[in-house]
Amino acid sequence: MSTVQSHRTGAFEMPPNYPADVLRITRYGDAVEILRNPDFAVEPLGHDAPMREGTLLKLDGPVHLARRRAANRLVRREWHENYRSQVLLPTVARRLRALADQPGEDGLVRIDLVHFSRRLFVDMAAAITGLGASSEDDFELLTNLIEPMHSGSIVKWFANHEQVMEAALEAAATFRAQFFEPSLRSHRALAEQAERGELDKNSMPLDLMTLIVTRADPAWADEDLALRTVIFYLGGASNTHVRPLGFAVDELTSWLAEHPEDRGLLADQRFMGAVVNETLRMYGNTPAIFRIAQKDMTLASGLAVRNGQYVAIDTRLTGRDVGTYGEDANVFDPRRTIPAEVTPFGLAFGGGRHMCQGVPIVLGSEGINGTLIHVLSMLFAAGVRPDPSRPPVKVPERDTYEVYPVTLDTSAIQSATSAI
């Protein structure tokens, strides 16, 4: 861990023990071509096997397509729109109001944005997966378990992979006993009632545990695979939202200092959507996406790749490719004009057949009303600012914030939440 000085730096550091001839991909066009080409396979399991074996990111071909289709029901528009209006926004408002009751002597509330957002989005992760968390103690425990389990899933980035995996497996065992198995039993009971005609099948909850017990994919009959699948979705649903928030607050605060005329746009969903896209473009959720060439190939740009060679798509540098995003691609600009064929969020969600299923949830079906956009808007309405008295702290291996201290204004909180 280190105190962060600047996050406008260059390429990621390759994970330990990777081949010396890994080809780093920094051009957006090359990256998109690779991600869409079935002759580039996903990398095989490594130290992450105990957490990732059989999950979507490690599958390819027909098996991957079938699993993805089975899970697509979780991102239906009606589900995430209802979640945002009925659960997310009231929860954010409730948590902000609770903070306003405990201001400092200067009238400001001081919190760690990472912990606040992680706890907030655990609610969403539990709703998507169908876990039976109900009390504050349950959610606090679940919050504390997700981070080590997620670290185990991306253990390749850590030099001390044995200790990271040991902590991940310990957390997974507690998660299995406290959350997964009770939820599995309750969902099975509902499915059995539906089979007997005692319950309308359409009234069963639309969540991952329902898909598992109803065998939307027959492979989920394997409870160990089902467990890894739930852990995979938990980490994705929470960390995909948590990681960008610190960067977004940082960049938008600086932007508003230089462009005070844009303060009136903080309630404009299109402007805030552009803020989120710019943040994701510059600070992708994973440092790199790895693929392995299945034959000798030459990309459209003329770049040659050998059979069996690893390629590492640098999500930060491809998102800052000046040939795609302009000469100022290394500058945060929510007013940026993006070519129609280019994703405004870069490769933050990957691409091709493995593109993250959560895009509609994070950004919204039209790119303007997603969960991350709503939360960022509410935070700025509540007067969020980086706390000048406490510098943020990063996890270097993952280029993400471990701690991001901010202040909130109590009167602004009351105004922002009064109508919710």
Stockholm file with secondary structure:
# STOCKHOLM 1.0

chainA/1-420         MSTVQSHRTGAFEMPPNYPADVLRITRYGDAVEILRNPDFAVEPLGHDAPMREGTLLKLDGPVHLARRRAANRLVRREWHENYRSQVLLPTVARRLRALADQPGEDGLVRIDLVHFSRRLFVDMAAAITGLGASSEDDFELLTNLIEPMHSGSIVKWFANHEQVMEAALEAAATFRAQFFEPSLRSHRALAEQAERGELDKNSMPLDLMTLIVTRADPAWADEDLALRTVIFYLGGASNTHVRPLGFAVDELTSWLAEHPEDRGLLADQRFMGAVVNETLRMYGNTPAIFRIAQKDMTLASGLAVRNGQYVAIDTRLTGRDVGTYGEDANVFDPRRTIPAEVTPFGLAFGGGRHMCQGVPIVLGSEGINGTLIHVLSMLFAAGVRPDPSRPPVKVPERDTYEVYPVTLDTSAIQSATSAI
#=GR chainA/1-420 SS CEECSCSCCCCCCCCTTCCTTCEEECCHHHHHHHHHCTTEEECCCCTTHHHHTTSGGGCCHHHHHHHHHHHGGGGCHHHHHHHIIIIIHHHHHHHHHHHHTSCCTTSEEEEEHHHHHHHHHHHHHHHHHTCCCCSHHHHHHHHHHHHHHHHHHTGGGCTTHHHHHHHHHHHHHHHIIIIIHHHHHHHHHHHHHHHTTSSCGGGSCCSHHHHHHTTSSGGGGSHHHHHHHHHHHHHHHHHHHHHHHHHHHHHHHHHHHHCGGGGGGTTCHHHHHHHHHHHHHHSCSSSEEEEEESSCEECTTSCEECTTCEEEEEHHHHTTCHHHHCTTTTSCCTTCCCCTTSCTTTTTTCCGGGCCTTHHHHHCTTSSSCHHHHHHHHHHHTTCEECTTSCCEEEGGGTEEEECEEEEEHHHHHHHHTTC
#=GC SS_cons         CEECSCSCCCCCCCCTTCCTTCEEECCHHHHHHHHHCTTEEECCCCTTHHHHTTSGGGCCHHHHHHHHHHHGGGGCHHHHHHHIIIIIHHHHHHHHHHHHTSCCTTSEEEEEHHHHHHHHHHHHHHHHHTCCCCSHHHHHHHHHHHHHHHHHHTGGGCTTHHHHHHHHHHHHHHHIIIIIHHHHHHHHHHHHHHHTTSSCGGGSCCSHHHHHHTTSSGGGGSHHHHHHHHHHHHHHHHHHHHHHHHHHHHHHHHHHHHCGGGGGGTTCHHHHHHHHHHHHHHSCSSSEEEEEESSCEECTTSCEECTTCEEEEEHHHHTTCHHHHCTTTTSCCTTCCCCTTSCTTTTTTCCGGGCCTTHHHHHCTTSSSCHHHHHHHHHHHTTCEECTTSCCEEEGGGTEEEECEEEEEHHHHHHHHTTC
//
